[in-house]
Amino acid sequence: MNSELTGGISAKTNPLENGQEKYLFFSLLISITYATILTYLPIDGFRDRDNYLIYAEYSLDIFQSHLDQGLGYTLVNEPLWLLINILLSFFLYPEDCVRVIVFFSSFVVSFVILRAYPKYFLLIFLFLLVPQVLKNHIIHLRQGMAIAVFLFGWFSKNTSIRWLFIILSSFIHSSFFFILVLLLLNNIFLMLSFSWGWLLFFYVLVGLFLDFAGAGLATHLGARQADELQSLEMKTSGLGFLLWLFFSGILILEGKNFMRRYSFSLFVLIVYLSGYFFLPVTARVFESTLLLVLISSLYLTSYRKLAFYGIFTFYFFFDWYQRLEWSAFGWGATS
């Protein structure tokens, strides 16, 4: 094409494209560094690592035992997670399988969101350092892998690929079955054009239902995490509840257009708050979608954006401050 028709700037020398390419490379470099640091943390220095080493070595036996109990039982017990471990075990020692999983999940999560929001690089990078985000690449590796697959789909421009990977995440970590249900319900609620008062009411009802019926439903289906969901101790604080309640209020105050655009983030927040003091089902859902909730704040305006900055700064530094006295920041094998 004649460069005069493009203002004297050819496609090869377009500064905007050059800037995008440089930022893409920069995001890639930061993501590789982030993932590499997490990968080479002590392999046995954190909680649950023994379990992941067992998966890396015996997933084929576990998968076969699930198949012996039927296809339905196999499908609700995270078969893709087992298949990933089986595949890696053909080529790697158990310790290296764990390292590959840590690297893959932390790299994908960091790269897809850094690439998507170049204007907010610093804030996005701080999101990646939030303890509730980091722990998915340190102690909750199965959940971290599922989040990586989910976000890869979420940020895909191809609708078919988007839904494929969102669905696949459910077969890595069972909390994503609940997330998939929330996504579908949210789309239905929006299509039915409920008023926002009714919509928030339905969000609360869904949250209460998940907390009081979620563990029972998992038990009925035979899911691995049923007993875990029923036996987990609730470690909650009124401060955490007030913090996320205030944040959800900020999203609501931004107005109807914003709430519709980020309705899923608001849905997750309301569901989480509605069951905050009861059972841990919605807490697992919230942890798996925390990055999307935080990302929704990027387009707040006026005093609402300033309020978010204040909340997030307090949340970030307070969470890290209280972890300074804990073994491996609360994630140690002896914590």
KEMIVO-6371 format. One record per residue (C-alpha): chain; x, y, z; residue number from 1. Coordinates in nm, 4 decimals. Last residue first. Example, Ala and Ser with C-alpha at 12.3 -4.5 7.8 and 13.67 -1.06 7.14 Angstrom:
2
c X Y Z k
A 1.3670 -0.1060 0.7140 2 $
A 1.2300 -0.4500 0.7800 1 $
END
This chain:
335
c X Y Z k
A 0.2225 -2.4123 5.9045 335 $
A 0.4765 -2.7014 5.8993 334 $
A 0.4927 -2.7361 5.5198 333 $
A 0.5097 -2.3593 5.4886 332 $
A 0.2318 -2.1591 5.3251 331 $
A 0.1704 -1.9068 5.6010 330 $
A 0.4321 -1.6577 5.4805 329 $
A 0.6921 -1.9381 5.4610 328 $
A 0.6366 -1.9936 5.8353 327 $
A 0.4306 -1.7045 5.9668 326 $
A 0.5606 -1.3811 6.1227 325 $
A 0.5661 -1.1857 5.7950 324 $
A 0.2169 -1.3085 5.7038 323 $
A 0.0354 -1.0337 5.8963 322 $
A 0.2211 -0.7691 5.6984 321 $
A 0.1473 -0.9324 5.3608 320 $
A -0.2286 -0.9226 5.4160 319 $
A -0.2145 -0.5713 5.5600 318 $
A -0.0074 -0.4468 5.2663 317 $
A -0.2367 -0.5756 4.9921 316 $
A -0.5722 -0.5114 5.1621 315 $
A -0.4793 -0.1569 5.2648 314 $
A -0.3524 -0.0719 4.9169 313 $
A -0.6580 -0.2404 4.7601 312 $
A -0.9040 -0.0461 4.9705 311 $
A -0.7356 0.2898 4.9062 310 $
A -0.6996 0.2293 4.5347 309 $
A -1.0652 0.1200 4.5251 308 $
A -1.1774 0.4422 4.6922 307 $
A -0.9765 0.6446 4.4402 306 $
A -1.1494 0.4566 4.1572 305 $
A -1.4890 0.5234 4.3146 304 $
A -1.4066 0.8918 4.3595 303 $
A -1.4120 0.9406 3.9806 302 $
A -1.4176 0.6334 3.7583 301 $
A -1.3973 0.2550 3.7792 300 $
A -1.2505 0.0920 3.4718 299 $
A -0.9670 -0.0969 3.6356 298 $
A -1.1899 -0.2251 3.9151 297 $
A -1.3171 -0.5168 3.7054 296 $
A -0.9604 -0.6515 3.7054 295 $
A -0.9845 -0.7189 4.0793 294 $
A -1.2939 -0.9354 4.0367 293 $
A -1.1389 -1.1140 3.7391 292 $
A -0.8255 -1.1841 3.9444 291 $
A -1.0338 -1.3213 4.2314 290 $
A -1.2115 -1.5792 4.0147 289 $
A -1.0676 -1.9001 4.1621 288 $
A -1.0494 -1.7514 4.5112 287 $
A -1.4171 -1.6538 4.4905 286 $
A -1.5276 -2.0029 4.3896 285 $
A -1.3313 -2.1551 4.6758 284 $
A -1.4846 -1.9047 4.9179 283 $
A -1.8284 -1.9903 4.7793 282 $
A -1.7894 -2.3496 4.8972 281 $
A -1.6379 -2.2615 5.2364 280 $
A -1.9501 -2.2853 5.4571 279 $
A -2.1258 -2.0252 5.6721 278 $
A -1.9784 -1.6863 5.7569 277 $
A -1.9036 -1.5681 5.4014 276 $
A -2.2030 -1.7320 5.2342 275 $
A -2.3754 -1.4185 5.1098 274 $
A -2.0407 -1.2418 5.0731 273 $
A -1.9064 -1.4935 4.8215 272 $
A -2.2251 -1.4979 4.6133 271 $
A -2.2284 -1.1180 4.6118 270 $
A -1.8646 -1.1026 4.4993 269 $
A -1.9094 -1.3697 4.2319 268 $
A -2.2149 -1.1919 4.0910 267 $
A -2.0307 -0.8574 4.0888 266 $
A -1.7495 -1.0125 3.8883 265 $
A -2.0060 -1.1707 3.6546 264 $
A -2.1936 -0.8440 3.6103 263 $
A -1.8875 -0.6596 3.4843 262 $
A -2.0405 -0.5049 3.1718 261 $
A -2.3885 -0.4991 3.3265 260 $
A -2.2625 -0.3420 3.6463 259 $
A -2.0726 -0.0767 3.4480 258 $
A -2.3794 0.0174 3.2464 257 $
A -2.5979 0.0189 3.5581 256 $
A -2.3869 0.2535 3.7696 255 $
A -2.0465 0.2936 3.9333 254 $
A -2.2226 0.2797 4.2714 253 $
A -2.2683 -0.0973 4.2326 252 $
A -1.8952 -0.1518 4.1826 251 $
A -1.8155 0.0619 4.4878 250 $
A -2.0660 -0.1362 4.6959 249 $
A -1.8923 -0.4590 4.5948 248 $
A -1.5661 -0.3120 4.7280 247 $
A -1.7273 -0.2124 5.0565 246 $
A -1.8652 -0.5628 5.1014 245 $
A -1.5226 -0.7020 5.0148 244 $
A -1.3557 -0.5000 5.2922 243 $
A -1.6380 -0.5494 5.5421 242 $
A -1.6221 -0.9275 5.5065 241 $
A -1.2451 -0.9302 5.5384 240 $
A -1.2628 -0.7199 5.8538 239 $
A -1.5300 -0.9428 6.0044 238 $
A -1.2832 -1.2254 5.9895 237 $
A -1.3021 -1.5719 5.8442 236 $
A -1.1187 -1.8976 5.8883 235 $
A -1.4010 -2.1467 5.8359 234 $
A -1.2750 -2.4932 5.9107 233 $
A -1.2894 -2.7335 5.6210 232 $
A -1.4743 -3.0573 5.6967 231 $
A -1.7713 -3.0352 5.4600 230 $
A -1.5770 -2.9001 5.1644 229 $
A -1.3035 -3.1598 5.2114 228 $
A -1.5545 -3.4427 5.2329 227 $
A -1.7069 -3.3378 4.9007 226 $
A -1.3737 -3.2637 4.7316 225 $
A -1.3348 -3.5963 4.5536 224 $
A -1.6753 -3.5747 4.3864 223 $
A -1.9168 -3.8627 4.4339 222 $
A -2.2078 -3.6919 4.2631 221 $
A -2.4212 -3.7070 4.5784 220 $
A -2.1285 -3.5860 4.7883 219 $
A -2.0709 -3.2894 4.5560 218 $
A -2.4407 -3.2034 4.5802 217 $
A -2.4205 -3.2155 4.9585 216 $
A -2.1167 -2.9876 4.9567 215 $
A -2.2947 -2.7378 4.7307 214 $
A -2.6291 -2.7411 4.9117 213 $
A -2.5762 -2.4975 5.1989 212 $
A -2.3035 -2.2826 5.0477 211 $
A -2.4247 -2.3029 4.6900 210 $
A -2.7835 -2.2248 4.7875 209 $
A -2.6800 -1.9247 4.9950 208 $
A -2.4790 -1.7847 4.7049 207 $
A -2.7606 -1.8444 4.4558 206 $
A -3.0050 -1.6639 4.6842 205 $
A -2.7675 -1.3663 4.7175 204 $
A -2.7300 -1.3373 4.3388 203 $
A -3.1080 -1.3606 4.3008 202 $
A -3.1516 -1.0586 4.5302 201 $
A -2.8841 -0.8682 4.3366 200 $
A -3.0781 -0.9336 4.0155 199 $
A -3.4073 -0.8328 4.1721 198 $
A -3.2688 -0.4914 4.2665 197 $
A -3.0858 -0.4665 3.9356 196 $
A -3.4115 -0.5007 3.7436 195 $
A -3.4375 -0.8301 3.5583 194 $
A -3.3627 -0.8219 3.1862 193 $
A -3.4297 -1.1923 3.1179 192 $
A -3.1148 -1.2008 2.9041 191 $
A -2.9082 -1.0697 3.1964 190 $
A -3.0395 -1.3366 3.4344 189 $
A -2.9702 -1.6077 3.1764 188 $
A -2.6127 -1.4897 3.1209 187 $
A -2.5559 -1.4779 3.4971 186 $
A -2.6992 -1.8261 3.5379 185 $
A -2.4617 -1.9633 3.2729 184 $
A -2.1593 -1.7973 3.4282 183 $
A -2.2621 -1.9053 3.7776 182 $
A -2.3008 -2.2667 3.6618 181 $
A -1.9537 -2.2558 3.5044 180 $
A -1.8145 -2.1160 3.8293 179 $
A -1.9738 -2.4017 4.0235 178 $
A -1.8154 -2.6558 3.7907 177 $
A -1.4989 -2.4495 3.8275 176 $
A -1.4723 -2.5459 4.1940 175 $
A -1.4072 -2.9023 4.0716 174 $
A -1.0495 -2.8333 3.9679 173 $
A -0.9001 -2.9832 3.6512 172 $
A -1.2176 -3.1113 3.4837 171 $
A -1.3936 -2.7809 3.5461 170 $
A -1.1081 -2.6000 3.3675 169 $
A -1.2070 -2.7868 3.0495 168 $
A -1.5412 -2.6029 3.0438 167 $
A -1.3726 -2.2612 3.0470 166 $
A -1.1257 -2.3904 2.7886 165 $
A -1.3975 -2.4937 2.5444 164 $
A -1.6068 -2.1847 2.6131 163 $
A -1.3332 -1.9452 2.5053 162 $
A -1.2180 -2.1644 2.2184 161 $
A -1.5673 -2.1552 2.0700 160 $
A -1.6031 -1.7805 2.1293 159 $
A -1.2707 -1.6943 1.9629 158 $
A -1.1264 -1.3740 2.1095 157 $
A -0.9654 -1.5702 2.3924 156 $
A -0.9346 -1.3835 2.7218 155 $
A -1.1720 -1.6108 2.9137 154 $
A -1.0272 -1.9256 2.7554 153 $
A -0.6731 -1.8577 2.8709 152 $
A -0.8239 -1.7408 3.1990 151 $
A -0.9933 -2.0781 3.2567 150 $
A -0.6838 -2.2812 3.1632 149 $
A -0.4662 -2.0761 3.3990 148 $
A -0.7281 -2.0874 3.6759 147 $
A -0.7451 -2.4672 3.6441 146 $
A -0.3664 -2.4956 3.6785 145 $
A -0.3716 -2.2735 3.9864 144 $
A -0.6501 -2.4813 4.1415 143 $
A -0.4433 -2.7957 4.0969 142 $
A -0.1383 -2.6176 4.2366 141 $
A -0.2984 -2.5017 4.5588 140 $
A 0.0234 -2.4601 4.7612 139 $
A 0.2585 -2.2342 4.5631 138 $
A 0.0969 -2.1345 4.2326 137 $
A -0.2526 -2.0918 4.3754 136 $
A -0.0940 -1.9308 4.6826 135 $
A 0.0200 -1.6393 4.4675 134 $
A -0.3331 -1.5177 4.3953 133 $
A -0.4569 -1.5156 4.7544 132 $
A -0.1215 -1.3648 4.8562 131 $
A -0.1621 -1.0678 4.6148 130 $
A 0.1522 -1.0550 4.4010 129 $
A -0.0301 -1.1093 4.0694 128 $
A -0.2631 -0.8192 4.1527 127 $
A 0.0470 -0.6044 4.2035 126 $
A 0.1505 -0.6857 3.8458 125 $
A -0.1947 -0.5839 3.7250 124 $
A -0.1609 -0.2505 3.9052 123 $
A 0.1795 -0.1824 3.7535 122 $
A 0.0738 -0.2838 3.4006 121 $
A -0.2496 -0.0823 3.3893 120 $
A -0.2308 0.0660 3.0400 119 $
A -0.0949 -0.2609 2.9009 118 $
A -0.4114 -0.4490 3.0056 117 $
A -0.4574 -0.7660 2.7995 116 $
A -0.0894 -0.8646 2.7780 115 $
A -0.0476 -0.8472 3.1561 114 $
A -0.3629 -1.0583 3.1975 113 $
A -0.2673 -1.3356 2.9574 112 $
A 0.0993 -1.3378 3.0620 111 $
A 0.0516 -1.3634 3.4377 110 $
A -0.1996 -1.6473 3.4306 109 $
A -0.0146 -1.8384 3.1591 108 $
A 0.3231 -1.8124 3.3343 107 $
A 0.1923 -1.9033 3.6790 106 $
A 0.0061 -2.2087 3.5483 105 $
A 0.2849 -2.3376 3.3251 104 $
A 0.5679 -2.2808 3.5733 103 $
A 0.3906 -2.4430 3.8671 102 $
A 0.2820 -2.7423 3.6569 101 $
A 0.6326 -2.7856 3.5145 100 $
A 0.7803 -2.7728 3.8662 99 $
A 0.5406 -3.0382 3.9930 98 $
A 0.6291 -3.2687 3.7051 97 $
A 0.9976 -3.2026 3.7786 96 $
A 0.9575 -3.3303 4.1336 95 $
A 0.7703 -3.6385 4.0090 94 $
A 1.0479 -3.7320 3.7604 93 $
A 0.9734 -3.6428 3.3995 92 $
A 0.8902 -3.7941 3.0603 91 $
A 0.6002 -4.0369 3.1073 90 $
A 0.5093 -3.8622 3.4326 89 $
A 0.4140 -3.5476 3.2399 88 $
A 0.1390 -3.7301 3.0493 87 $
A 0.0009 -3.8967 3.3617 86 $
A 0.0046 -3.5660 3.5506 85 $
A -0.1917 -3.3935 3.2753 84 $
A -0.4312 -3.6903 3.2603 83 $
A -0.4951 -3.6687 3.6346 82 $
A -0.5792 -3.2983 3.6150 81 $
A -0.7995 -3.3717 3.3145 80 $
A -0.9892 -3.6347 3.5153 79 $
A -1.0934 -3.3932 3.7931 78 $
A -1.3168 -3.6193 3.9986 77 $
A -1.6575 -3.5340 3.8511 76 $
A -1.5792 -3.7042 3.5190 75 $
A -1.4434 -4.0249 3.6737 74 $
A -1.7497 -4.0793 3.8928 73 $
A -1.9727 -4.0382 3.5883 72 $
A -1.7598 -4.2771 3.3827 71 $
A -1.7823 -4.5574 3.6371 70 $
A -1.6211 -4.6833 3.9571 69 $
A -1.3489 -4.8798 3.7737 68 $
A -1.2717 -4.5625 3.5803 67 $
A -1.1868 -4.3892 3.9081 66 $
A -0.9471 -4.6694 4.0041 65 $
A -0.7808 -4.6383 3.6627 64 $
A -0.7340 -4.2642 3.7097 63 $
A -0.5779 -4.3172 4.0514 62 $
A -0.3376 -4.5797 3.9127 61 $
A -0.2375 -4.3504 3.6258 60 $
A -0.2073 -4.0564 3.8652 59 $
A 0.0493 -4.2438 4.0778 58 $
A 0.3791 -4.0577 4.0424 57 $
A 0.2798 -3.6979 3.9688 56 $
A -0.0304 -3.7306 4.1851 55 $
A 0.1839 -3.8505 4.4741 54 $
A 0.4209 -3.5565 4.4225 53 $
A 0.1167 -3.3299 4.4333 52 $
A 0.0083 -3.4797 4.7655 51 $
A 0.3555 -3.4393 4.9139 50 $
A 0.3522 -3.0737 4.8022 49 $
A 0.0401 -3.0162 5.0103 48 $
A 0.1962 -2.7441 5.2256 47 $
A 0.5255 -2.5883 5.1225 46 $
A 0.8988 -2.6467 5.1574 45 $
A 0.9216 -2.9689 4.9609 44 $
A 0.9941 -2.8283 4.6133 43 $
A 1.1929 -2.5333 4.7451 42 $
A 1.1086 -2.2301 4.5243 41 $
A 1.2392 -2.2860 4.1737 40 $
A 0.9051 -2.2755 3.9946 39 $
A 0.7890 -1.9571 4.1681 38 $
A 1.0977 -1.7664 4.0516 37 $
A 1.0655 -1.9110 3.7005 36 $
A 0.6980 -1.8138 3.6719 35 $
A 0.7586 -1.4482 3.7612 34 $
A 1.0648 -1.4278 3.5338 33 $
A 0.8777 -1.5880 3.2429 32 $
A 0.5847 -1.3519 3.3004 31 $
A 0.8109 -1.0448 3.3133 30 $
A 0.9824 -1.1456 2.9873 29 $
A 0.6549 -1.2173 2.8087 28 $
A 0.5064 -0.8887 2.9277 27 $
A 0.8142 -0.7042 2.7960 26 $
A 0.7881 -0.8862 2.4623 25 $
A 0.4207 -0.7913 2.4315 24 $
A 0.5041 -0.4343 2.5356 23 $
A 0.7678 -0.4113 2.2646 22 $
A 0.5302 -0.5532 2.0043 21 $
A 0.2591 -0.3079 2.1041 20 $
A 0.5006 -0.0160 2.0823 19 $
A 0.6150 -0.1278 1.7381 18 $
A 0.2515 -0.1503 1.6306 17 $
A 0.1869 0.2033 1.7522 16 $
A 0.5094 0.3254 1.5924 15 $
A 0.3962 0.2020 1.2469 14 $
A 0.7216 0.1108 1.0745 13 $
A 0.6258 -0.2091 0.8956 12 $
A 0.2728 -0.0968 0.8214 11 $
A 0.4086 0.2095 0.6418 10 $
A 0.3707 0.5573 0.7817 9 $
A 0.3447 0.8476 0.5360 8 $
A -0.0118 0.9311 0.6396 7 $
A -0.1472 0.5902 0.5518 6 $
A -0.2444 0.6719 0.1934 5 $
A 0.0930 0.8365 0.1472 4 $
A 0.2591 0.5054 0.2366 3 $
A 0.1199 0.3513 -0.0834 2 $
A 0.0000 0.0000 0.0000 1 $
END
